[in-house]
Amino acid sequence: MKEERIKLILLTGMPGSGKEEFVKMCAKRSIRVLRMGDFVRAEAASKGVPMTDSEVGGYAHRMREEKGYNYWAKRTAEALDDKLALIDGLRGKDESDLFQKRVKRGVIVVAVKASPHLRFQRLRSRGRSDAPKTFAEFEERDRREKSWGLGEVIANADMVLVNESTLEEFQKMAEEVLDDIIERSKE
């Protein structure tokens, strides 16, 4: 029996786990990348929300509570076409369900995992304005994202990449996963 053709990659993981490296690798392979966070930031900016993690994250959370936990997935799904794409930033089951329903078949969920202390170090080393200043701030961000169902999505992912070693080791694992996905995306 032939395997189902992959049409959509849903990428998930806690902040600092290494999702950005996976995104870069997809882009290098000409896989279209749609970041749910870009839709959040663009809408927040248009509403005058200050561009800090707590403000933008709070806005994202309010919109999920007011308009449904798949609100950002709906906004992102509007940009899909029939080519293989990666959705970065899957945060909950409602979002996953929306993409599954929209695409019907050929959706794969890839999770990137790393320990909390390693993720905190990575976030701090990025030097971005939204980086947590303290471990308590980092834990608060994790709690917020888990409240959207992120832990459940990670636990139920089709593929899990554990990113606890070097960048080179992670890239090697990710290359193998992408080779498989790209092969399965062909008709």
N, C-alpha and C positions, 0 to 999 in steps of 0.2 A: 504494500500500500504506500502510495506517495505521500510524503509529509506535506502539511499545509503550507502554502506560500506565505511568508512573512511580509506584512504591509506596514506595520507600525511597531516601533520599539518604544516602550514606556520605561523611562529611567527613574529610579527612586533610590533613596538613601538619606541618611541623616546629614545635616550640614557638616562639611569638612571630610566626608567619607571618601571623596575622590571622584565624584560624578563629573566634575569639570574636565578631568583628564579623559574620561570616556567620551564626553561631548566633543572634545578636540579631535579625538581619533575618528569619530563619526564624520565630522566636518572634513577632515583630510581625505576621507573616502567618498566625498561628495554625497553623503547622506544628509538630507535636509534636516536642520535642527530647529525646533520650535521650543522656546523656553517659556514655561508658564509664568515664571518670575518676571519676564519682560512685559507680559500682559498686565501683571499686578503693578509693576513700577510705572508703566505708562499711564494706567488709569489713575493710580495714586497721585502722580505728578499733575495730571490734568485737573485733579480735585484740590490741588494745593497742599497735599500731605507732605510734611518734611521727609526728606530722603534718609531717614535713619532706620536701622533694623527694627527697633521697637515701634516706630510710627507706621512704617510700611507693613510690617508683620501684623500690627494691630488692625490696620485697614483691611488687609487680606482676610483676617479672621472675622471682622465685622461683616464683610461682604458674604463670606461663607455662611455665617449665622443668619443673615437677613435674606439671602437669595438662594441658599442651598449649598451644601458642601461640594457640589460639582460646578459651582459658578465659574471658577477659573478654567476648568476643563472645557466648559461650553464655549468660553471666549477663545480658547486655544483651538478647539476642534473646528471652528469656523475657517481657520487658515489651512486645513488639511486638503490635499489633493490625492490623486491615485498613486503617487510615487512613494517609495519607501521613505519614511520619516522617523525621526527620533523626537519624542516629547520628553523634555527635561523638566523634572520637578513634580512628578506624581506624588501626591501627599495623602491620598485616602481611597478607600474602596468605592465611594460614590464617583470619584473621578475615573477610576479604572473601569467601573461599570459603564460609564458614559462613553468612553472610548471604545470599549468592547461592543457596545450597541451600535455606535456610529460606524465602525469599520466592519462589523459583523464577524469576520474571521481573519486570522493572520496577525493577531496581536500577541506580542511577547513582552513580559515584564522582566526587566533586568534590575537587580538591586546591587548597590555597592555598600559594603559594610566595613567599618573600622571602629576601634575602641574609642570610648569617649575622650580619654586623655590625649590620644593621638589626634583626634578630630579637633579638639580645642587648640592644640599646638598649631595645627595646620591653619585654622581660622585666624589665629593671632598673627601668624607669619605672612599672611596675604597682604596685610597693611591696608585693607579696605576700611572705609568709614563705618561700615555696619558690623565690623568684627567685635565679638564680645570682649569687654575689658577685663572681666573677672570670670572665674569658673562658675560662680553663682548665676551670672548673666547668661552664660553658655547653657547651663542647666535649664534656665527659664525658657530659652529659645527651644530647646529639645522638648520640654513639656508642652509648649504651645503647638509645635508641629506634631507631636504624638497625639494631641487632642483631636487632630483632624483625621486620625486613622493611619498615620504613617507606619507605625509599628506593624500593623496588620498587613499592609501592602508589602512591606519588606519580608515578613514571615511567609507570605504566600507567593513570592516572586517565582517566575519560571527558571531564572538563572540568578545565582548569587556569586559576586566577585568579592572575595575578602581581601581588603587592601591594607595589610599590616606590614608589608615589607618595603622594598625599594620601588621607586617610580618605574624602573626598568622591568621589575618582576610584574608589577601591575599591568604595564603596557603589554607585556607578553601574554598574560592571561586575557586581557581585553581583545587583543588581536585575534586570538583563537576563537573567542566568542563572536567577534564581528565577522570573521571568515565564515563561520557556520551560519550566522544570520543572513549575510549577503548571498551565500549560496542558496539558502532557503527562500530568499526574496525573488529569485529568478523564476520565471514561468516555465 
